[in-house]
Amino acid sequence: MTSSSTRPANPIDVEDVRTRVNGALAAFMDGQSALLDKISLQLAPAADALRDFLLDGGKRLRPAFCYWGWRAAGGSAASEGIAHAAAALELLQASALVHDDLMDRSDTRRGLPSVHRRFEALHRERGWRGDREQYGASAAVLLGDLLLIWCDELFMRSGLEPAAVLAAKPVFDLMRTEVMVGQYLDVLEPVAGDSADEGALERARTVLHYKSAKYTIERPLQVGALLAGAGPEPVEALGAFGLPLGEAFQLRDDLLGVFGDPAVTGKPAGDDLREGKRTLLVAHAMRALPAADARHLDERLGAPDLAAAEVAELRELVERSGAAELVEQRISELMREALAALAAAPLADEKAREVLLALAEASTVRKY
């Protein structure tokens, strides 16, 4: 492999993947916006909100892994169909984020109002009747559902060979099931889980795998490879690379959710503490802190009245526990596992191996 100094500075932009995916999304939204306008002009705010959410920001990480899974299995760089199929993953991601922001009561996403807050504001500005918060929540549920429907539509109508699309569809469907049940387990843990019991760490790992790790990297890689006609061996090899990398990605995200800079993350400082997320980072902190501190963290995590000063206090408890160091160590272990699997994988294109290496480093260090 080449040295890190010669690898792409922005691996998502190699072969214009980001630009091509953005173009596919813009073209798709042009068609869907026209459809909504035909149904009713009252749907214009919905079309505008979805267009803004899809096209203003987003790293396009999942489409990039899908594309490079395609290239790793011998798919052509000239194919336009793969850009459309990969863009379908961004519609799935957008659906999950719209619903996630509602469940977490998040005010912002990528530095802009979250969808439910946007429709609350629309209700207020137009002086409509009824409960504006309920209206905002209803709009977010329905628009998130619409994005989920559209992701299937774009995938199936990507323009790739129908036999290849059908070969990849079971993994595409499995990925969607995994992320939804992972979301449910994430919602379940704060209300039903015991943070002090022996199973807390394992439950946190299960949520991590299904809500994020598989859906962010492993499954997009495998979907891309299957679209290119890959057999079982390369699909399995890409999974062996993608799963530990996906776990490392989410662990980095968990650290950013507690210690990240809002200017970088687009979310308030310590937002995961406000939202009460029972991540592996928090599970490690609970086990390491003195009983009184662990109990305080457990009781105040996600409390509706959590003020900024108390968020800082909880962040200090997590930092003092040493949990961040444990998570950093685990990220390093997972990266070694992922990179060893990548080095051994039987790929059809060595350029794909190089770009996947660059993507692995970028997605766990967040340099882009």
N, C-alpha and C positions, 0 to 999 in steps of 0.2 A: 504493500500500500504506500501511497505517496505521503510525504510529511504533511503535518497539519498546516504548515505555512503555505502550501500550494493548493489546499482544498478550497472550494467555493466559499466566499465570505457570506453569501446569502443563499444557502442551498435550496430554499423553496423557489428561488427564481431561476435555477438552472433549467435550461430548455424552456424558459418562459412559462413555467407551470402556473405560477400565481396569476400572471396576466391572462393566460388561456382559461383558467378556471373562473376568474372574474368575468371574462367575456362570455363564457357559457352561462354563468348566473345572470348576467345582465340581459342576455338574449332570452333566457327562459322567463325572467320577470317581465320583460316586454310583453310576451305572449300572455302570461297569467294576468297582468294588469289590464290588458285589453279584454280578457275574459270577464274579469270582475266588473269593469266598466260597462260591459254589455249586460251583465246581470242587473246592476244598479249603480248609479252615480254616487249613492250613499256609501259605497264601498271604497271610495277614493282614499279616505284616511287609512284604511286597512292596507290597501296596496302600497301607499307611500311608506307606512311604518315597516312593512315587510321588506320593501326595497332598501330602505335606509339600514335596517338591521343586517341585511345580507351583504350589502355593498360598502358600508362605511366601517372599515376595519376588519379584523379577523386575520389570523396568520396563515390560514389555509393549510395547516399542518396535516390534517387527515387526508385531504385530496392529494397532498404531496406524497404521502406514504403510499396511497393507492396508485398514483402514477408510477412511482419508482418500483412498486411491486410488479406492475405491468412491464416496465422496462427490464427488470431483473429476470423476468420469464421470457424475454425475447420480443416483447411488444414493440411496435414501431414508434419512433419519436414523432413521426409525421401524422399519426392518427389524431383526428379531431374528436372522434367518438370517446376516447379515453378521458379527454378533458371534461366532457359532459357527464360521463359516468362518475368520475371523481368529484365533480361539483355536486352531485347528489348527496355526497357525504356532508357537504357544508349545509345543505338544507336540513339534514338530520341533526347536525350540531346546533343549528339555529333553533330548531324545534325544542331540543333539550334545554337550551339556555333560556328561552322564553319561559318555559315551565319552571325551570330551576330558580330563576329570579323571583317568580311569583311565590314559590314554596319557601324561599329563603327571605322573602320580604325585602329584596335588594332594591335600592333606589336607582342604582346606575349599572350600566354595562358598557365597557369600553369608553368610560368617561361621559356617556350620554344617558338620558333617562331610560330605565328599563321599560319594556313594552307595557306592562300593567300601569306603571306610573304615567307613561305617555297618554294612555287612554283615560286615566283619572283626570289628567290636566285638560284633555279635550272636553270631557264632560263638564268640568268647572268653567272653562272658557266660553262654552256655548250655552251655559245656563240650563242644562237639561234637568229633568226631574229625577228623583230617586237617589239611591246611594251611589256616589261616584266611585268609592272603593270597590264595591261589588261589580259595578260596570267594568272597571279596569281589570279586575280579576277575570270576569267572564270573557272579555275580549282577548286576554292573554291565553286563556285555555283554548279558545276556539282558533285563534291564529296559530298557536303552537301546533294544534292538531292539523291545521291546514298545511303547515310546513312539512309535517310528517307524511301526509298524503302526497304532497308534491315531490318529496325525495324519492318515493317509489316511482312516480310518474317519470321523472327525469332519468332515473337509472334505466328503466325499461325502454325508454325512447332515446337512448344515447346515440343510436346509429351504429353501434357495434354489431357484430354478427349475432343473430338471435340465439344460436346454439351456445355461444360463449357467455352471453348474458344469462341464459338459463343455467349454465354450469356454475356461475358465480352467485346466482340468486339465493341458494340455500344459506351460504355464509353471510350474505348481505342481510337476510332475514334473521339469522341467528344473532348477528351483531345488534340488530334493533331490539330483539328480545332481551339480550344481555344488558344493554344499557338501561332499559326500562325497569327490569327487576333490580338492577344495581341501584337505581334511583330509589326504588321502593325500600330496599334494605337500608339505604342511607337515611330515609325519612323515619324508618322504624326504630333505628338504634337510639336516638335521643329520648324516645318515649317508653321503650320497652327494655332496652339494654341496661345491664348493670356494669358501670364503668370500672368497678373494682373486681369483677370476677375474672376467672382464668380465661374465659372465652372472649374477652373484650378485644384483645389484640387480633385474634383469628377472625372475628367478625369484621374488624376494621380492614383487614387484608382482603376479605371477600368483597366488601364494598369497593375497595380500591381496584380489584381485578375487573369486576363486572361493570362498574359505573364508568371507569376511565381506561384502565390499562389495555384491555382487549379492544375496546371500541376506538381508542385513539390511534393505536399503532398496529397491533397484531392483525385484527380483522381487515382494516383498510389494505394492508400489504397483501393479505391472502386474497381479498376480492380482486385487487389489481392483477395478481398473478393468474388467478383463474380466468379472468377476462382475456388474458393472453394465451390461454390454452395450457397452462402449467399442469403437470401431473402431481401425484401425491408427494413425491420427495421434495421438490422445491417449495411447495406450499407448507409442508411441515417444517422445513428449514427456516423459512421466513417467519413462521410462528415462533420458533425457538429463539429467534432474534427479537421479534416484536414484543413478546409478552414481558420479559424482564425490562426491556427498554420502556414499555408503557408504564410499568410499575414505577420505574425511576422517574419518568416524566411526572406522574401524579404526586410522588413524594416531594419533588421539587415544587410543584404547584401548592402542596400543603404548606411548605415552608413560606412560600410567597404569600399565602393566604393569612398568615400570622405576622410575618416580619417584612413583607414586601413594601416597596415604595409606591404609594398611590399614583404618582406620576407615571410609573411604569406599568402597573397592573390595571389602572383604570377603575379600581375599587377602593373604598375607604380603607385606611390602615387597620389591620386586625379584623378584617371583615369576616373571616371564618369564625372568629370568637363571637362576634355579634350574632352570626347565623346559627351558632351552636353545633358546628360540624364536628362529629366524633371521628376524626381522622386518626391514622396511625400515630402521627405526631402527638396528638392529644392523649391517645391511649398510653403511649410510652411515658408521657408526663404524669399521668394519673398514678402509674405504677411506681414512679421514682420519687414523687414528692412525699413529704411527711403527711400523715393522715389528715391533719387539720387543713393543710393547704390543698390537698387533693380533693377533700370534701368541698372546700370553697370553690375551687375550679369547676367541679362537677355541678354544684348548685347554681352558679352564676353564668355558666357557659350558655349562650343563647337567650339569656333573660331579656324579656321585652323592654325592661327599663334600664338596660346596660348603658351607662354613660361613657363618654370618651376616656375619662380618667380611670374608670374601672376596666375598660378594654386594655389600657396600658398596664394596669396592675396584673391582669390575667396573662398578658403577653410576657411580663416579667417573671411570673411563676413558671410558665412554659420554658422560658430561657434558662431559669435557674435549675430546672429539673435535669438538664442535660439531654433532654429528648431530641433537640435539634442536632446535636452531635451524633446521636444514634441513627437518626434519619440520614444524615450526610454519609455516615459509614455504609448504610444500607444502599444508598444511591451508588456509591463507588463499587460495591459488590455486584449490584445488578448490572452496572455498566460493563464490568469485566465479563460477566456471563453473556451479555448481549453481544459484545464485540467478538468474543470467541466464537459464538454461533454464527455471526456474520462472516467471519474469516473462513469458516468451514463450509458455508452454504454453497451448494452447486448452482451458481447463477449463470444465466445465459449471456450476461453483459457486464464486463468489469467496470464500466463507467457507473452502472447502477450501484455496484458495491461501494465505490468511492463516495457517491452522493449520499447513500444510506448512512455511511459512516459520518459524513458531515451533518446530516439531519439528526443523527443520534446525539452528537455532541451539542448541537444547537438547541435541541428540545429539552435537554436536561440542564444546560447552563443558562439558557435564555439570553443569548447574545444578540438576538434579532428582534 
